[in-house]
Amino acid sequence: MKGSAEVICVGTELLLGDILNTNAQFLAQELAQLGIPHYYQTVVGDNPARIQQVLETACERSRLLIFTGGLGPTPDDLTIATLAEFFDVPLEERPEVLADIRQKFASRGREMSPSNQKQALLPQGADVLPNPAGSAPGIIWEPRPGWVVMTFPGVPKEMQVMWAETAVPYLKQQRWSSATIYSRTLKFWGVGESTLAERVDHLLNLENPTVAPYASQGTVKLRVSAKAVSEAAAIALIDPIVKEILKIADSDYYGSDEDTLASVVGQLLQARGQTLAIAESCTGGGRLVYAPFL
Protein backbone atom coordinates (compact mmCIF):
# COMPACT_ATOMS: atom_id res chain seq x y z
CA MET A 1 0.00 0.00 0.00
CA LYS A 2 1.54 3.33 -1.08
CA GLY A 3 -0.94 5.74 0.49
CA SER A 4 -4.37 7.24 0.08
CA ALA A 5 -5.87 9.12 -2.85
CA GLU A 6 -7.50 12.53 -2.95
CA VAL A 7 -9.80 13.74 -5.73
CA ILE A 8 -9.56 17.45 -6.56
CA CYS A 9 -12.10 18.82 -9.03
CA VAL A 10 -11.25 22.22 -10.49
CA GLY A 11 -13.92 24.51 -11.91
CA THR A 12 -15.88 27.54 -10.78
CA GLU A 13 -18.90 26.09 -12.59
CA LEU A 14 -18.91 23.23 -10.07
CA LEU A 15 -18.98 25.63 -7.13
CA LEU A 16 -21.86 27.56 -8.71
CA GLY A 17 -23.85 24.37 -9.21
CA ASP A 18 -24.00 24.86 -12.98
CA ILE A 19 -22.61 21.35 -13.56
CA LEU A 20 -23.18 18.16 -11.59
CA ASN A 21 -19.87 16.76 -10.33
CA THR A 22 -20.17 13.26 -11.76
CA ASN A 23 -16.37 12.96 -12.05
CA ALA A 24 -15.97 12.77 -8.27
CA GLN A 25 -18.60 10.04 -8.03
CA PHE A 26 -17.00 8.03 -10.84
CA LEU A 27 -13.50 8.27 -9.39
CA ALA A 28 -14.71 7.39 -5.89
CA GLN A 29 -16.31 4.22 -7.21
CA GLU A 30 -13.24 3.33 -9.26
CA LEU A 31 -10.83 3.86 -6.36
CA ALA A 32 -13.01 1.66 -4.17
CA GLN A 33 -12.92 -1.11 -6.77
CA LEU A 34 -9.13 -0.84 -6.91
CA GLY A 35 -8.90 -0.99 -3.13
CA ILE A 36 -7.11 2.37 -2.91
CA PRO A 37 -8.03 4.31 0.26
CA HIS A 38 -9.80 7.58 -0.53
CA TYR A 39 -10.65 9.89 2.35
CA TYR A 40 -10.99 13.36 0.85
CA GLN A 41 -12.60 15.15 -2.10
CA THR A 42 -12.20 18.84 -2.81
CA VAL A 43 -13.85 21.21 -5.27
CA VAL A 44 -12.01 24.45 -5.98
CA GLY A 45 -12.66 27.30 -8.39
CA ASP A 46 -10.45 28.47 -11.24
CA ASN A 47 -8.17 30.50 -9.00
CA PRO A 48 -4.44 29.73 -8.81
CA ALA A 49 -3.99 30.88 -5.21
CA ARG A 50 -6.84 28.71 -3.96
CA ILE A 51 -5.69 25.74 -6.06
CA GLN A 52 -2.28 26.06 -4.40
CA GLN A 53 -3.92 26.15 -0.95
CA VAL A 54 -5.76 22.95 -1.82
CA LEU A 55 -2.50 21.39 -3.00
CA GLU A 56 -0.73 22.33 0.22
CA THR A 57 -3.38 20.57 2.28
CA ALA A 58 -3.67 17.58 -0.05
CA CYS A 59 0.07 16.90 0.02
CA GLU A 60 -0.03 16.71 3.82
CA ARG A 61 -2.66 13.98 3.94
CA SER A 62 -2.64 12.11 0.60
CA ARG A 63 -0.12 10.57 -1.76
CA LEU A 64 -2.14 10.14 -4.96
CA LEU A 65 -3.62 13.45 -6.11
CA ILE A 66 -6.20 13.11 -8.89
CA PHE A 67 -7.23 16.34 -10.62
CA THR A 68 -10.13 16.83 -13.02
CA GLY A 69 -10.78 20.03 -14.93
CA GLY A 70 -8.72 23.07 -15.87
CA LEU A 71 -6.88 21.50 -18.81
CA GLY A 72 -8.54 23.46 -21.61
CA PRO A 73 -7.12 26.22 -23.83
CA THR A 74 -8.82 29.22 -22.20
CA PRO A 75 -7.20 31.67 -19.75
CA ASP A 76 -9.10 30.23 -16.77
CA ASP A 77 -7.76 26.71 -17.39
CA LEU A 78 -5.00 26.85 -14.80
CA THR A 79 -4.43 23.35 -13.42
CA ILE A 80 -1.19 22.47 -15.22
CA ALA A 81 0.46 25.87 -14.76
CA THR A 82 -0.49 25.97 -11.07
CA LEU A 83 0.88 22.47 -10.47
CA ALA A 84 4.17 23.40 -12.13
CA GLU A 85 4.44 26.56 -10.05
CA PHE A 86 3.57 24.79 -6.81
CA PHE A 87 6.19 22.08 -7.30
CA ASP A 88 8.69 24.61 -8.75
CA VAL A 89 9.12 22.77 -12.03
CA PRO A 90 9.27 24.53 -15.42
CA LEU A 91 6.74 23.95 -18.16
CA GLU A 92 8.00 22.69 -21.50
CA GLU A 93 6.29 22.40 -24.85
CA ARG A 94 5.98 18.80 -25.98
CA PRO A 95 6.26 18.64 -29.80
CA GLU A 96 4.55 15.24 -29.96
CA VAL A 97 1.59 16.54 -27.95
CA LEU A 98 1.29 19.65 -30.12
CA ALA A 99 1.41 17.50 -33.26
CA ASP A 100 -1.33 15.26 -31.86
CA ILE A 101 -3.56 18.24 -31.11
CA ARG A 102 -3.03 19.63 -34.64
CA GLN A 103 -3.85 16.24 -36.14
CA LYS A 104 -7.09 15.99 -34.17
CA PHE A 105 -8.24 19.36 -35.46
CA ALA A 106 -7.19 18.45 -39.01
CA SER A 107 -9.14 15.19 -38.86
CA ARG A 108 -12.27 17.30 -38.30
CA GLY A 109 -11.42 19.63 -41.16
CA ARG A 110 -10.48 22.46 -38.81
CA GLU A 111 -7.36 24.46 -38.09
CA MET A 112 -6.01 24.47 -34.56
CA SER A 113 -6.59 27.70 -32.68
CA PRO A 114 -3.43 29.36 -31.32
CA SER A 115 -4.91 29.09 -27.83
CA ASN A 116 -4.77 25.29 -28.05
CA GLN A 117 -0.98 25.42 -28.15
CA LYS A 118 -1.17 25.99 -24.40
CA GLN A 119 -2.34 22.39 -23.98
CA ALA A 120 1.07 21.12 -25.14
CA LEU A 121 2.80 22.86 -22.20
CA LEU A 122 3.44 20.22 -19.53
CA PRO A 123 5.65 20.06 -16.43
CA GLN A 124 9.18 18.91 -17.05
CA GLY A 125 9.48 15.22 -16.19
CA ALA A 126 5.75 14.48 -16.34
CA ASP A 127 4.50 11.58 -18.46
CA VAL A 128 1.74 12.32 -20.94
CA LEU A 129 -1.65 10.80 -20.22
CA PRO A 130 -3.13 10.48 -23.74
CA ASN A 131 -6.64 11.71 -24.46
CA PRO A 132 -8.16 9.69 -27.32
CA ALA A 133 -11.50 11.49 -27.00
CA GLY A 134 -10.43 15.15 -26.93
CA SER A 135 -7.63 17.67 -27.34
CA ALA A 136 -6.52 18.09 -23.72
CA PRO A 137 -3.89 15.56 -22.60
CA GLY A 138 -3.41 14.78 -18.94
CA ILE A 139 -0.29 13.89 -17.01
CA ILE A 140 0.98 11.20 -14.68
CA TRP A 141 3.72 12.80 -12.64
CA GLU A 142 5.84 12.09 -9.59
CA PRO A 143 6.80 15.65 -8.57
CA ARG A 144 8.24 14.45 -5.26
CA PRO A 145 9.35 11.00 -4.11
CA GLY A 146 6.27 9.14 -2.92
CA TRP A 147 3.68 11.50 -4.44
CA VAL A 148 1.87 10.95 -7.74
CA VAL A 149 -0.25 13.56 -9.53
CA MET A 150 -2.73 12.66 -12.25
CA THR A 151 -4.69 15.21 -14.27
CA PHE A 152 -7.77 14.64 -16.39
CA PRO A 153 -10.08 16.90 -18.41
CA GLY A 154 -13.35 17.88 -16.79
CA VAL A 155 -15.38 16.36 -19.63
CA PRO A 156 -16.63 13.06 -18.14
CA LYS A 157 -16.44 10.94 -21.30
CA GLU A 158 -12.84 12.04 -21.88
CA MET A 159 -11.82 11.53 -18.27
CA GLN A 160 -13.39 8.08 -18.06
CA VAL A 161 -11.68 6.66 -21.14
CA MET A 162 -8.31 8.08 -20.05
CA TRP A 163 -8.80 6.59 -16.60
CA ALA A 164 -9.67 3.15 -17.95
CA GLU A 165 -7.02 2.97 -20.67
CA THR A 166 -4.01 4.50 -18.92
CA ALA A 167 -4.53 5.34 -15.25
CA VAL A 168 -5.91 2.01 -14.05
CA PRO A 169 -3.15 -0.08 -15.68
CA TYR A 170 -0.56 2.30 -14.20
CA LEU A 171 -2.00 2.05 -10.68
CA LYS A 172 -2.14 -1.73 -10.88
CA GLN A 173 1.37 -1.99 -12.27
CA GLN A 174 2.71 0.33 -9.57
CA ARG A 175 0.91 -1.72 -6.87
CA TRP A 176 -0.95 1.15 -5.30
CA SER A 177 -3.09 -1.38 -3.51
CA SER A 178 -2.54 -4.94 -2.38
CA ALA A 179 -6.24 -5.40 -1.61
CA THR A 180 -9.54 -5.64 -3.45
CA ILE A 181 -12.75 -4.08 -2.20
CA TYR A 182 -15.96 -5.86 -3.16
CA SER A 183 -19.45 -4.64 -2.36
CA ARG A 184 -22.96 -5.99 -2.64
CA THR A 185 -25.99 -3.74 -2.28
CA LEU A 186 -29.19 -5.28 -0.92
CA LYS A 187 -32.43 -3.43 -1.72
CA PHE A 188 -35.57 -3.27 0.38
CA TRP A 189 -39.07 -1.86 -0.17
CA GLY A 190 -41.83 -1.03 2.29
CA VAL A 191 -39.60 -0.50 5.30
CA GLY A 192 -38.05 2.68 6.69
CA GLU A 193 -34.31 3.23 6.89
CA SER A 194 -34.34 3.58 10.68
CA THR A 195 -36.48 0.46 11.12
CA LEU A 196 -34.19 -1.64 8.94
CA ALA A 197 -31.12 -0.22 10.68
CA GLU A 198 -32.53 -1.26 14.05
CA ARG A 199 -33.05 -4.82 12.81
CA VAL A 200 -29.43 -5.15 11.71
CA ASP A 201 -27.96 -2.93 14.42
CA HIS A 202 -25.60 -5.67 15.62
CA LEU A 203 -23.97 -5.72 12.17
CA LEU A 204 -23.44 -1.99 11.69
CA ASN A 205 -20.23 -1.85 13.73
CA LEU A 206 -18.43 -4.59 11.84
CA GLU A 207 -15.06 -3.55 10.41
CA ASN A 208 -14.54 -6.10 7.64
CA PRO A 209 -16.98 -6.54 6.10
CA THR A 210 -18.84 -3.31 6.80
CA VAL A 211 -22.62 -2.82 6.60
CA ALA A 212 -23.97 0.64 5.75
CA PRO A 213 -27.66 1.62 5.37
CA TYR A 214 -28.89 4.43 3.14
CA ALA A 215 -32.12 5.47 1.46
CA SER A 216 -32.64 6.32 -2.21
CA GLN A 217 -35.90 7.15 -4.05
CA GLY A 218 -38.22 5.11 -1.87
CA THR A 219 -35.81 2.20 -1.59
CA VAL A 220 -33.72 1.40 1.47
CA LYS A 221 -30.34 -0.16 0.75
CA LEU A 222 -27.76 -2.02 2.78
CA ARG A 223 -24.30 -1.98 1.25
CA VAL A 224 -22.07 -4.81 2.46
CA SER A 225 -18.38 -4.24 1.63
CA ALA A 226 -15.26 -6.28 2.31
CA LYS A 227 -11.56 -5.82 1.70
CA ALA A 228 -9.37 -8.83 0.94
CA VAL A 229 -6.44 -9.99 -1.17
CA SER A 230 -8.78 -11.08 -3.97
CA GLU A 231 -12.38 -10.70 -5.06
CA ALA A 232 -13.08 -14.33 -4.19
CA ALA A 233 -11.77 -13.79 -0.66
CA ALA A 234 -13.86 -10.63 -0.28
CA ILE A 235 -17.00 -12.46 -1.45
CA ALA A 236 -16.31 -15.18 1.10
CA LEU A 237 -16.37 -12.52 3.82
CA ILE A 238 -19.57 -10.94 2.50
CA ASP A 239 -21.70 -14.04 1.88
CA PRO A 240 -22.36 -15.01 5.54
CA ILE A 241 -23.38 -11.43 6.39
CA VAL A 242 -25.74 -11.25 3.42
CA LYS A 243 -27.36 -14.51 4.48
CA GLU A 244 -27.81 -13.21 8.02
CA ILE A 245 -29.38 -9.96 6.78
CA LEU A 246 -31.83 -11.84 4.57
CA LYS A 247 -32.88 -14.04 7.48
CA ILE A 248 -33.78 -10.89 9.38
CA ALA A 249 -35.40 -8.82 6.61
CA ASP A 250 -36.29 -11.22 3.81
CA SER A 251 -39.94 -10.09 3.70
CA ASP A 252 -38.89 -6.57 2.63
CA TYR A 253 -36.06 -7.59 0.29
CA TYR A 254 -36.59 -7.39 -3.47
CA GLY A 255 -33.19 -7.46 -5.15
CA SER A 256 -29.53 -6.50 -5.18
CA ASP A 257 -26.98 -4.43 -7.07
CA GLU A 258 -28.40 -3.58 -10.52
CA ASP A 259 -31.90 -4.94 -9.85
CA THR A 260 -34.72 -2.39 -10.02
CA LEU A 261 -38.19 -2.74 -8.57
CA ALA A 262 -39.64 -2.62 -12.09
CA SER A 263 -37.34 -5.37 -13.39
CA VAL A 264 -38.06 -7.63 -10.40
CA VAL A 265 -41.83 -7.16 -10.77
CA GLY A 266 -41.53 -7.94 -14.48
CA GLN A 267 -39.59 -11.13 -13.82
CA LEU A 268 -42.19 -12.27 -11.28
CA LEU A 269 -45.01 -11.61 -13.73
CA GLN A 270 -43.24 -13.59 -16.43
CA ALA A 271 -42.52 -16.48 -14.07
CA ARG A 272 -46.18 -16.64 -13.05
CA GLY A 273 -47.55 -16.15 -16.56
CA GLN A 274 -49.33 -12.98 -15.50
CA THR A 275 -49.73 -9.66 -17.27
CA LEU A 276 -50.08 -6.07 -16.12
CA ALA A 277 -52.13 -3.41 -17.89
CA ILE A 278 -51.20 0.25 -17.36
CA ALA A 279 -52.66 3.39 -18.92
CA GLU A 280 -50.02 6.08 -19.45
CA SER A 281 -50.32 9.53 -21.00
CA CYS A 282 -48.07 12.47 -21.85
CA THR A 283 -44.75 11.32 -20.40
CA GLY A 284 -44.26 8.04 -22.25
CA GLY A 285 -43.78 6.20 -18.99
CA GLY A 286 -39.99 6.14 -18.66
CA ARG A 287 -39.92 3.28 -16.16
CA LEU A 288 -42.01 1.16 -18.52
CA VAL A 289 -40.12 2.13 -21.66
CA TYR A 290 -36.76 1.15 -20.17
CA ALA A 291 -37.89 -1.90 -18.20
CA PRO A 292 -35.77 -4.86 -19.37
CA PHE A 293 -38.70 -7.28 -19.35
CA LEU A 294 -40.61 -5.42 -22.11
N, C-alpha and C positions, 0 to 999 in steps of 0.2 A: 504494500500500500504506500503510495507516494504522497498522499495528502488529499485534502478536500477541494471541491470545485466551487466556484462562485460565478453566477450568471449576471452579467452587467449589460443592460439594454439601454442603448443611447438613442435619444430622440425626444425633442420637446413635444412632438405630437402625441407621444405616449403619456406624458405628464398631463396634457390637456384633455386626454380621453378621446382624442379624435380617432385613434386606432387601437383596437384590442390587441393586447400583448400576448399573442399566441406563441411567439418564439420562446418565451420563458416557460410556458406550459410544456411545449415540445421538448425542450432541453432538459427540464426536470424529469420528465418521463424517461428520456433516453439515458440520463445519468443513473437513474434508479435501476434500469435494466442492466447497465454495465457494472453496477455495484460500486460506483464511485460516490463517496459521501458528498452531500450537497446541502449546505446549511444556510446559505445566504443568496438572496436575489436583490439586485439594485436597479432602479430606473433613474436615469439622470438625463437632463436636458443637454442641448447642443451648446455647451459652454465649457471651454477648455479648463478654466480654473476649477469648476465643480467636478469635471471628469477626473482631474488630478487628485482632488480630495477623495473621490471614490476609490481611485487606484491606491492611494496611501493606506486607506483602511483595508481594502481587499488584500493587499500584500501582507498585512499583519496577521490575517486569519485564514487565508486560503493559498493554495499552491497552483491550482489550475484556474486561470481567469478566462472566461468565455465571454467575448463581446459580440453583440449584434447591433447593427446600425452604424451610421456615420461613415460609410465607405464610399459614398457617391461622389460626383464631380462638383457639387455646389460648394459655395464658401462655408456653409454651416455643417459640412461633413468633415468632422475634426478628429475622428477616432485615431487614425494612423499617426497623424502629426502630433497629437497629444501624447500618445504612447511613446513615440520616439523622444519627445522632449522630456517626459517623465523619467525615462530610463537613460537619458543623456546619450543617445545613439543617433548618428546622422541618418537622414533619409537619402536614398539613392535611387535613381531611375533605373528600372529594370527593362532593358531593351526587348527581352522576350515577352514580357507582360504587355508592353506598349504595342508590340507587333500583334499580339493576340487580340487586344482591344480593337485595333484598326481592322483586323480581319473580320471580327464579329460585326462591325458596322458595315463593312464592304459586302458581307454575305446578305445583308438586308437592303443592299442598294443605296446605302447612305454613307456620307463622309463623317469621320469622327470629328466631334467638336473639340476645339482646343482645350476646353475645360476638362475633358476626359483624360488628358495627359496626366493630370494629377493622380489618377488611380494607379499609375505605374510607379509612383514614388512609395517605396517601402523601406522599413528600417534595415539598416545594414546588418547582415547576419540572419535575417528572418527567412524562413522557407515560405514559398508561395503556396497558398491553398487555392487550387484552381476553382473557377466558377464556370461550369459548363452551361449554366442557364442565364447568365447575365454578364455585364461588363466589369463589375467590381470584384477583383480577387480578394481573398482573405490572406491571413498569414498564420503560420504555426511558428512560434518563436520562444526561445529560452533566453530571456534578457538577463537573467541572473541564474546562477546555479540553483537548481531545485524548483524554479518557477517556470511555468509554461503559459504563454498567452496565445489564445486563438481568437481570430476576428472573422465575423461573418456579416454579409449584407443584412439589412433589416427586412428585405423581401422574403417572406416565409418559404416560398417554393425554391428560391435560390439557396437559402440557408440550409434547408433540409437535405437537398441533394449533395451539397458540399459536406455536410456532417456525415451522411451515410457513406459517401464514396472515399473520403479522405480522412476525416477526423476520427471516426470510429476505428478504422484499421490502425491508425497511429496510436490511439490510446490502448488498444489491445496489444499491439506490438511492444509498446513501452511499459506494459504491465502496470497500468495505473490502478488496477484493482485485482486482487487475488480471489475475489468473491463474486458470486452471482446473487442478485436479488430477484426473487420470484414472488408474484402476488396473485391472489385470486379474490375476486370481488363477488360476494354473495348478495343477492337482491331480494328485498322483501316488500310486500304490499299489504296495506290494511293495518299497519302497526306503526305507532309513533317512534321516533328516534329514541326518546328517553325511555320508553317502555322496553324496547329491544335492548338498549344498553343495560338496563337493570337486569334483564334475564341473563346476559352474558358478562355481568360485572366481574366475575372471578377470572375472566380471560383477558380483560382490558389492560392488566398490568404485566402481561407477559413481555419478555424482552426479545425472544427469538424462538418462534415467530411472534409478531405483533398483531393485535386485533384493533382496528380503528373504525368506529361508526361515523357515518355522515349521511345527510339527507340530500336528495336531488330530485326535483320535479315530481313530488308525490311518492317517490320510492325511497326507502331506507336501505342503505348499503353497509355491509361489513367487509372491510378490506383486510384480508389475512396475508401478511408478508413475512418472508423468511430469507435470511442470508446464509449462504453455504458455499462450499467450494465448487459446486456444480448445480445445474438446474434440477437434476434428479434428486440430489441431496436436499435441496430446498423444498421440493415437492413432498419428500418424505417427512419433512418437519411440519408442513402445512396440513397434509391429509388428516391426521388424527384430530386436529383442531376443527377443521371443517365438519368432520363427522359429529363432533360433540355439539357444535353450533346447530346443526340440522336436527339433532335429537331434541334440542331445546325449543327451536323455533320453526320446525318443519311446516307447520300449518300456515305460516305467513310467507314462506319462501316460494319464489317463482322461477328463479334462474340465476345465472352467474355470468360474469365477464361481459361478453358482447350480446347476451340475450336481452331482448326488449319484451315488455309486457305484451305488445301486439304480436310479436313473433311466437311467443309461447302460447298465447290464446289460439293463434292460427294452427299451430302444430297439434294442439289438443282437439280442435274441431276436425282436422283432417283424420286424426287417429280414431275419432269416434264416428266418423262419417256424417258429421253435422255441418250445417251451413249457417251463415249469419247474414241477415239482410239489413242494410243501413242506407238511409236516405241522406244525401249530402248535397249542399248547394253552395255556390259562390267560391269557396276556398279550394275546391278540388280534393279536400281531405288528405292532407300530406301524409298522415300516419298510415292511411289505407294505401295510398299510391306507392309508398316505399316499403310496405310490408313484404317480407321475403316469401310469404306463403301465397301471394296472389300471382 
